[in-house]
């Protein structure tokens, strides 16, 4: 008897849900013919319908269930159970495209949607329809493009003359090789290109994916090179100018300007 009662309860609840979603589709499509309504239900795009005020999922098509890994409908569940950290604020603000992408089971999606007022007798009651477009391959290509863009840096030894003044040839060679060693160790993880084009200046080319790491560790080369000492125990200091842009010439010009700014502030610093 208990089993029969539960079956009857869930059957009735599913029928009520189906009536609700059909009523919703009627509100969305208005006087559109039955074939068009069927197209909405059977859309090749993953679709999820929910209440933006509570996050309660009302309906999702089979395509959305497939991408979310769910085997049954998401009725009576919160949207974050399928998409953690999902926010519907952009819909409430009147936007039709989510400003961020979401990852579900390793795939990345761009989300589009809109709100519709299904309230009666002048009352506002909104329901949100969202469409999920798989952009995994596109974002991988985009991310790789940004990560591998070239960056130009100019490294200069601030006090080169003071370091080698009145020292022996052996000491001068030791100072130079010590500075070269510190710079080479610092750039090694990037597999970048380093070229000394003047007695106290280096040109460094590397990929943009490493720039944030340099920024976070505050260009650790500036500190590590100070253990190299020259004449009268003077510690070596460097200045670094970094430039990004659309052409190598533009990057070099920006790096030069950044370096001039660093030197005008007294050196021993990096400017991007």
C-alpha positions in Angstrom: 0.0 0.0 0.0 2.9 2.3 0.8 4.5 1.7 -2.5 1.3 2.3 -4.4 0.8 5.6 -2.4 4.3 6.8 -3.2 3.9 5.9 -6.9 0.6 7.9 -7.1 2.2 10.8 -5.3 5.2 11.1 -7.6 3.0 10.5 -10.7 0.7 13.3 -9.7 3.7 15.6 -8.9 5.3 14.9 -12.3 2.0 15.7 -14.0 1.7 18.9 -12.1 5.3 19.8 -13.1 4.6 19.0 -16.7 1.5 21.3 -16.6 3.6 24.0 -15.1 6.3 23.8 -17.8 3.7 23.7 -20.6 2.1 26.8 -19.1 5.5 28.4 -19.0 6.2 27.5 -22.7 2.8 29.0 -23.5 3.8 32.2 -21.8 7.2 32.3 -23.6 5.9 31.5 -27.1 2.5 33.2 -27.0 0.6 32.4 -30.2 3.5 30.4 -31.8 2.3 27.2 -33.3 2.7 23.8 -31.7 5.7 22.8 -33.9 7.7 25.8 -32.7 6.9 25.0 -29.0 8.1 21.5 -29.6 11.3 22.9 -31.1 11.9 24.7 -27.8 11.4 21.5 -25.8 13.6 19.5 -28.1 16.3 22.1 -28.7 19.7 20.8 -29.6 21.1 23.3 -27.1 21.1 22.4 -23.4 18.3 24.4 -21.7 17.6 24.9 -18.0 14.6 26.8 -16.6 14.7 28.1 -13.0 13.3 30.7 -10.6 15.9 33.5 -10.3 14.7 34.6 -6.9 15.1 31.2 -5.2 17.4 29.3 -7.7 14.9 26.4 -7.8 15.1 24.4 -11.1 11.8 24.1 -12.8 12.8 22.2 -15.9 15.7 21.1 -18.0 15.9 19.3 -21.3 17.7 16.1 -22.0 20.7 17.9 -23.4 21.3 19.7 -20.2 20.9 16.6 -18.2 23.5 15.0 -20.4 26.1 17.7 -19.9 25.5 17.9 -16.2 25.8 14.2 -15.7 22.3 14.0 -14.1 20.2 10.9 -14.9 16.9 12.4 -13.7 15.2 15.7 -13.9 16.4 18.4 -11.5 13.0 19.3 -10.1 13.0 20.7 -6.6 16.8 21.1 -6.6 18.8 24.3 -6.5 20.6 25.4 -9.6 24.0 25.2 -7.8 23.5 21.5 -7.4 24.1 21.2 -11.1 26.3 24.2 -11.6 28.3 25.2 -8.4 28.8 29.0 -7.9 26.2 29.8 -10.6 24.8 33.3 -10.2 21.7 34.7 -11.9 22.5 38.4 -11.1 23.2 39.1 -14.7 19.7 38.1 -15.7 18.2 40.3 -12.9 20.3 43.2 -14.3 18.6 42.7 -17.7 21.6 41.2 -19.5 21.1 38.3 -22.0 24.6 36.9 -21.8 26.5 35.8 -18.7 29.7 37.8 -18.2 31.6 34.6 -17.1 31.9 31.1 -18.4 31.1 28.0 -16.3 32.8 24.7 -16.3 30.7 21.5 -16.0 32.4 18.1 -15.9 35.5 19.6 -17.6 33.6 21.4 -20.4 33.3 25.1 -20.5 30.0 26.9 -21.4 28.9 30.3 -22.4 25.4 31.0 -21.0 22.6 33.0 -22.6 19.2 33.6 -21.2 16.3 35.9 -20.5 13.5 36.5 -17.9 9.8 36.3 -18.4 7.1 37.5 -16.1 4.6 34.7 -15.6 2.8 36.4 -12.7 -1.0 36.9 -12.9 -3.2 39.8 -12.0 -0.5 42.3 -12.2 1.9 40.4 -9.8 5.5 39.9 -10.8 6.8 36.4 -10.8 9.8 35.8 -13.0 11.2 32.6 -14.5 14.6 32.4 -16.2 15.4 30.4 -19.3 19.1 29.7 -19.9 20.8 28.3 -23.0 24.2 26.6 -22.6 26.7 26.8 -25.5 29.7 24.6 -25.4 32.8 26.7 -26.1 35.5 24.4 -24.7 37.6 24.2 -27.9 37.2 27.9 -28.6 38.3 28.9 -25.1 41.2 26.6 -25.2 42.4 28.2 -28.5 41.7 31.7 -27.0 43.6 30.9 -23.8 46.5 29.5 -25.6 46.6 32.6 -27.9 46.8 35.0 -24.9 49.2 32.8 -22.9 51.7 32.5 -25.8 51.7 36.2 -26.8 55.3 37.6 -26.7 56.5 40.1 -24.1 59.6 42.2 -24.4 61.7 43.1 -21.3 64.8 45.2 -21.1 67.1 44.5 -18.1 69.8 47.0 -17.2 72.5 47.0 -14.6 72.0 50.2 -12.7 75.4 50.7 -11.3 77.7 48.9 -13.8 80.4 51.5 -13.8 80.6 51.6 -10.0 80.8 47.8 -9.8 83.8 47.4 -12.1 85.7 50.6 -11.2 89.2 50.0 -10.0 88.9 46.2 -9.8 91.1 43.5 -11.4 90.2 41.8 -14.6 89.4 38.6 -12.6 87.1 40.5 -10.3 85.4 42.2 -13.3 84.8 38.9 -14.9 83.5 37.4 -11.7 81.0 40.3 -11.3 79.8 40.0 -14.9 79.4 36.2 -14.8 77.7 36.4 -11.4 75.0 38.8 -12.8 74.6 36.6 -15.9 74.1 33.6 -13.8 71.4 35.2 -11.7 69.6 36.5 -14.8 69.8 33.1 -16.5 68.5 31.3 -13.5 65.6 33.7 -13.3 64.5 33.4 -16.9 65.1 29.6 -17.2 61.5 28.5 -16.5 60.2 30.5 -19.4 62.5 29.0 -22.1 62.7 32.6 -23.2 65.3 34.3 -25.3 68.0 36.5 -23.6 70.5 38.6 -25.5 73.0 41.1 -24.1 73.1 44.0 -26.6 75.2 46.4 -24.6 77.7 46.0 -21.8 75.0 46.7 -19.2 71.8 45.9 -21.0 69.9 42.7 -21.9 66.9 42.0 -24.1 64.6 39.3 -22.8 61.7 37.8 -24.9 59.2 35.5 -23.2 55.6 34.4 -23.3 52.8 36.3 -21.5 51.8 33.3 -19.5 54.9 33.9 -17.3 54.3 37.6 -16.7 51.8 37.2 -13.9 54.2 34.9 -12.0 56.9 37.5 -12.3 54.5 40.1 -11.0 53.4 38.0 -8.1 56.9 37.3 -6.9 57.7 41.0 -7.3 60.5 40.3 -9.9 62.6 38.3 -7.5 65.7 38.9 -9.7 65.9 42.4 -8.3 66.7 40.9 -4.8 68.7 37.9 -5.8 71.2 39.9 -7.9 72.1 42.1 -4.9 74.3 39.3 -3.5 76.7 40.1 -6.3 79.2 42.7 -5.1 81.8 44.7 -7.0 84.3 47.4 -6.0 84.3 48.4 -2.4 81.6 45.9 -1.6 78.9 47.7 -3.7 76.0 45.4 -4.4 74.7 45.1 -8.0 71.2 46.4 -8.7 69.0 46.0 -11.8 66.1 47.8 -13.3 63.6 46.0 -15.6 61.2 47.5 -18.1 58.5 45.3 -19.5 56.4 46.1 -22.6 53.3 44.4 -24.1 51.7 45.3 -27.4 50.6 44.2 -30.8 54.0 44.3 -32.6 57.6 43.7 -31.5 58.4 47.4 -32.2 55.6 48.6 -30.0 56.6 46.1 -27.2 60.2 47.3 -27.4 59.1 51.0 -27.3 56.9 50.3 -24.3 59.6 48.4 -22.5 62.0 51.3 -23.1 59.5 53.8 -21.7 59.0 51.5 -18.7 62.7 51.2 -18.1 63.1 55.0 -18.3 60.4 55.3 -15.7 62.1 52.8 -13.4 65.5 54.6 -13.7 63.8 58.0 -13.1 62.6 56.6 -9.8 66.0 55.6 -8.7 66.3 52.2 -10.2 66.3 48.8 -8.5 62.8 48.2 -9.6 60.6 46.8 -12.4 57.9 48.6 -14.3 55.4 47.1 -16.7 
